[in-house]
Amino acid sequence: MTDTRPNDLSTFLLGTPGTGVLITGGGSGIGRATAVALAEVGRPVAVWDIDGPGAEQTAARCRELGVTAHAAVVDVADSSAVPGAVADAAAALGSLGGFVHAAGVSGAATVDDLDDEIWDATLNVNLRAAAVIGRHLLPPFREAGPGSAIVLISSIEGLFGSSVLTAYCASKGGVLGVMRSLAQRYALEGFRVNAVCPGAVVTPMLEPAFELPGFREEVEARTPLRRIAEPSEIADPIRFLLSDQASFVTGAHLTVDGGMTAVTAI
C-alpha cells in the first residue's frame, strides 16, 4: 500500500486543507492557545468569547501569523445566537471544517450550596452548547467535505468526581457522552468527533484556586510530572485531533494531565 501522506508536517497538520476552525472560549486560556496553534499551521480561525477584547486580541495574534481570523462576541449559553454566529464565521473564513468547544465555567459549589442558577449556567455553557453548536455546523462541514472534525474540551473531572464541583463534574462527564453520540452520527458523513480531558492548566479559570494557600503545591505533588500544564500543552493535542494525522481517531477522549489520573483518584 502506497503512503500518500504529505512529507511536510505543517501541511499534514492542516486537516481538511484550507478550512477554518471555530473556537469557543478563544479569548484566553486553552481556547487562545488552540487558535494560535492552528494559525501556526495555516488554518483560519473564528474566535468566539463573551470577552470581546480578549477574542480580538487572539484574532490579532493569529493574523500576525498570516491567517484569516474572525473575532465575535458570542454567549454560547444563548442557543438562539448560534445559527447566525456560525453563518457569520463561515462567511468570514470562507469555510468551516473544524470546531473546538473550549468555552467553560467552573460552577464551583458543593451539592450543599448548589442552586438552579449555578447548575443551569454551568451545563448550558459546558455541555448544551457543545451539542447545539455541533448541530449547526453540519451544513458548513458538508460544504467543507470529509475530514472535518470536532474536539470538545472535557476534563479529568469528567472521569472522576470532585465534591466541590458538582455541576462541573456533571457537565464534563456529559461532554464525553455527547462526544460519543456525535461521533457515531457524524461518522456517517466522514466527520470525526473527539474530546480532550485536561488536568490542571494555567488558565484564568484556575487562577482563584492557585491563590489558595498550598493548592498549587498539592496539585503538583499529585502529578507525576510535578507541574501544572501550560495552555499550549493542551492546544497541541487538540491540533493533532483536528488534523489528518488523526484520520482514524473518533469517539475517543485523550487525557492530558501529566499522569495524575493514571496513578491516583481525584
C-alpha positions as CSV (number, residue, x, y, z in Angstrom):
1,M,0.0,0.0,0.0
2,T,1.4,3.4,-1.0
3,D,1.7,6.0,1.7
4,T,0.1,9.1,0.3
5,R,0.6,11.3,3.3
6,P,2.4,14.6,2.6
7,N,6.0,14.9,3.7
8,D,5.6,18.4,5.1
9,L,4.4,18.0,8.7
10,S,2.8,21.5,8.7
11,T,0.7,20.5,5.7
12,F,-0.3,17.3,7.3
13,L,-1.4,19.1,10.5
14,L,-3.8,21.2,8.5
15,G,-6.6,18.7,8.5
16,T,-9.1,19.4,5.7
17,P,-6.9,21.8,3.6
18,G,-7.9,25.5,3.8
19,T,-10.9,25.1,6.1
20,G,-11.4,27.3,9.0
21,V,-11.9,26.3,12.7
22,L,-14.4,27.7,15.1
23,I,-13.1,28.1,18.6
24,T,-15.4,29.0,21.6
25,G,-13.8,30.5,24.6
26,G,-11.0,31.7,22.4
27,G,-10.3,34.9,24.3
28,S,-8.0,33.3,26.8
29,G,-6.5,30.1,28.2
30,I,-6.8,26.9,26.2
31,G,-9.0,28.5,23.6
32,R,-6.5,31.2,22.8
33,A,-3.6,28.7,22.7
34,T,-5.5,26.5,20.4
35,A,-6.3,29.3,18.0
36,V,-2.6,30.2,17.9
37,A,-1.5,26.6,17.4
38,L,-3.9,26.3,14.5
39,A,-2.8,29.6,12.9
40,E,0.8,28.4,13.1
41,V,0.0,25.6,10.6
42,G,-2.1,28.0,8.4
43,R,-5.6,27.3,9.4
44,P,-8.0,30.2,9.5
45,V,-9.8,30.7,12.9
46,A,-13.1,32.1,14.2
47,V,-12.7,33.2,17.8
48,W,-15.8,33.4,20.0
49,D,-15.9,34.7,23.5
50,I,-18.1,36.7,25.8
51,D,-14.9,38.8,26.3
52,G,-14.8,40.9,23.1
53,P,-11.4,42.5,23.6
54,G,-9.9,39.1,24.5
55,A,-11.3,37.5,21.4
56,E,-10.0,40.3,19.2
57,Q,-6.5,40.0,20.9
58,T,-6.5,36.3,20.0
59,A,-7.6,37.0,16.4
60,A,-5.0,39.7,16.0
61,R,-2.2,37.4,17.2
62,C,-3.4,34.8,14.6
63,R,-3.5,37.4,11.8
64,E,0.2,38.2,12.7
65,L,0.8,34.5,11.8
66,G,-0.6,35.1,8.3
67,V,-4.1,33.6,8.6
68,T,-7.6,35.0,8.3
69,A,-9.1,35.4,11.8
70,H,-12.6,36.4,12.8
71,A,-13.5,37.6,16.3
72,A,-17.0,37.8,17.7
73,V,-18.8,38.3,21.0
74,V,-21.0,35.2,21.4
75,D,-22.6,33.9,24.6
76,V,-22.7,30.2,23.8
77,A,-25.3,29.7,26.6
78,D,-27.8,31.6,24.3
79,S,-28.8,28.9,21.8
80,S,-30.7,31.5,19.7
81,A,-27.4,33.3,18.9
82,V,-25.7,30.3,17.5
83,P,-27.1,29.9,13.9
84,G,-26.3,33.5,12.9
85,A,-22.9,33.4,14.6
86,V,-22.0,30.2,12.8
87,A,-23.1,31.7,9.4
88,D,-21.0,34.8,10.1
89,A,-17.9,32.7,11.0
90,A,-18.3,30.6,7.8
91,A,-18.6,33.7,5.7
92,A,-15.7,35.4,7.3
93,L,-13.3,32.4,6.9
94,G,-14.7,31.1,3.6
95,S,-15.4,27.7,5.1
96,L,-15.6,25.8,8.4
97,G,-14.1,22.4,8.8
98,G,-13.3,22.3,12.5
99,F,-14.8,23.1,15.8
100,V,-13.2,23.3,19.3
101,H,-15.5,23.9,22.3
102,A,-13.2,25.5,24.8
103,A,-15.7,27.8,26.5
104,G,-16.3,26.8,30.0
105,V,-17.3,27.9,33.5
106,S,-16.3,26.2,36.8
107,G,-19.6,26.3,38.6
108,A,-17.8,25.8,41.8
109,A,-20.1,24.6,44.5
110,T,-20.8,21.5,46.6
111,V,-24.2,19.9,46.4
112,D,-25.0,21.7,49.7
113,D,-24.7,25.1,48.0
114,L,-25.9,24.1,44.5
115,D,-28.8,26.0,43.1
116,D,-30.6,26.2,39.8
117,E,-28.7,29.2,38.7
118,I,-25.3,27.6,39.2
119,W,-26.5,24.3,37.7
120,D,-28.1,25.9,34.6
121,A,-25.2,28.3,33.9
122,T,-22.6,25.5,34.1
123,L,-24.4,23.0,32.0
124,N,-25.6,25.5,29.4
125,V,-22.1,26.6,28.6
126,N,-20.1,23.5,29.2
127,L,-22.5,20.9,27.8
128,R,-25.5,22.1,26.0
129,A,-23.6,24.5,23.8
130,A,-21.4,21.6,22.6
131,A,-24.4,19.8,21.1
132,V,-26.2,22.9,19.8
133,I,-23.1,24.4,18.0
134,G,-22.2,20.9,16.7
135,R,-25.7,20.6,15.2
136,H,-25.4,24.0,13.4
137,L,-22.0,23.1,12.0
138,L,-23.4,20.2,9.9
139,P,-24.2,22.3,6.8
140,P,-20.7,24.0,6.7
141,F,-19.0,20.7,7.4
142,R,-20.8,19.2,4.5
143,E,-19.6,22.0,2.3
144,A,-16.0,21.6,3.6
145,G,-16.2,17.8,3.0
146,P,-14.9,14.7,4.6
147,G,-12.1,15.3,7.1
148,S,-14.0,17.9,9.1
149,A,-13.5,17.4,12.8
150,I,-14.7,18.4,16.3
151,V,-12.8,18.5,19.6
152,L,-14.7,19.0,22.8
153,I,-13.0,20.0,26.0
154,S,-13.9,17.7,28.8
155,S,-11.8,17.4,32.0
156,I,-10.4,14.9,34.4
157,E,-13.4,15.9,36.4
158,G,-15.4,14.2,33.6
159,L,-13.7,11.0,34.6
160,F,-13.7,11.3,38.4
161,G,-15.7,13.2,41.0
162,S,-14.9,16.3,43.0
163,S,-17.2,17.2,45.9
164,V,-16.7,21.0,45.3
165,L,-17.5,20.8,41.6
166,T,-20.9,19.0,41.4
167,A,-22.3,20.9,38.4
168,Y,-18.9,21.0,36.6
169,C,-18.4,17.2,37.0
170,A,-21.8,16.6,35.6
171,S,-21.2,18.9,32.6
172,K,-17.8,17.4,31.8
173,G,-19.0,13.9,32.1
174,G,-21.8,14.8,29.9
175,V,-19.4,16.2,27.3
176,L,-17.9,12.8,26.9
177,G,-21.4,11.3,26.3
178,V,-22.2,14.0,23.7
179,M,-18.9,13.4,22.1
180,R,-19.6,9.7,21.7
181,S,-23.1,10.3,20.3
182,L,-21.9,12.9,17.8
183,A,-19.0,10.7,16.8
184,Q,-21.4,7.9,15.8
185,R,-23.7,10.3,13.9
186,Y,-21.1,12.4,12.2
187,A,-19.1,9.4,11.1
188,L,-21.9,8.7,8.6
189,E,-20.7,11.8,6.8
190,G,-17.0,11.3,7.2
191,F,-16.6,13.7,10.1
192,R,-14.7,12.9,13.3
193,V,-15.5,13.9,16.9
194,N,-13.2,13.5,19.9
195,A,-12.5,15.1,23.3
196,V,-9.6,16.0,25.5
197,C,-9.6,15.7,29.3
198,P,-7.1,18.2,30.7
199,G,-5.8,18.2,34.2
200,A,-4.8,21.4,36.0
201,V,-3.8,24.1,33.5
202,V,-2.6,27.7,34.0
203,T,-5.8,29.5,32.8
204,P,-7.9,32.3,34.2
205,M,-10.5,29.7,35.4
206,L,-8.0,28.2,37.8
207,E,-6.4,31.5,38.9
208,P,-8.6,31.8,42.0
209,A,-7.7,28.3,43.1
210,F,-4.0,29.0,42.7
211,E,-4.3,31.8,45.2
212,L,-5.4,29.4,47.9
213,P,-2.5,28.5,50.2
214,G,-0.9,25.2,49.3
215,F,-3.3,24.4,46.4
216,R,-0.8,24.6,43.6
217,E,1.8,22.6,45.6
218,E,-0.7,19.9,46.4
219,V,-1.7,19.5,42.7
220,E,1.9,19.4,41.6
221,A,2.7,16.8,44.2
222,R,-0.1,14.6,43.0
223,T,1.0,14.9,39.3
224,P,3.8,12.5,38.2
225,L,5.3,15.2,36.0
226,R,5.3,17.5,39.1
227,R,4.0,20.6,37.4
228,I,0.9,22.4,36.1
229,A,0.3,22.4,32.3
230,E,0.6,25.4,30.1
231,P,-2.4,26.0,27.7
232,S,-0.2,25.2,24.7
233,E,0.3,21.7,26.1
234,I,-3.4,21.1,25.7
235,A,-3.6,23.0,22.4
236,D,-1.1,20.8,20.6
237,P,-3.1,17.6,21.2
238,I,-6.2,19.4,20.1
239,R,-4.5,20.4,16.9
240,F,-3.4,16.8,16.4
241,L,-7.0,15.5,16.8
242,L,-8.2,18.1,14.2
243,S,-5.6,17.1,11.7
244,D,-5.3,14.3,9.2
245,Q,-2.8,12.7,11.4
246,A,-5.8,11.6,13.5
247,S,-7.8,10.5,10.4
248,F,-8.9,7.2,12.0
249,V,-9.5,8.6,15.6
250,T,-13.1,9.3,16.5
251,G,-15.2,8.7,19.5
252,A,-12.1,8.9,21.8
253,H,-11.0,11.0,24.7
254,L,-7.4,11.9,25.2
255,T,-6.4,12.6,28.8
256,V,-3.7,15.3,29.1
257,D,-3.0,15.6,32.8
258,G,0.7,14.9,33.4
259,G,-0.2,11.4,34.6
260,M,-2.4,12.3,37.5
261,T,-5.3,10.1,36.8
262,A,-3.1,7.2,35.9
263,V,-1.8,6.9,39.5
264,T,-4.4,8.4,41.8
265,A,-8.0,9.2,42.3
266,I,-9.0,12.9,42.3
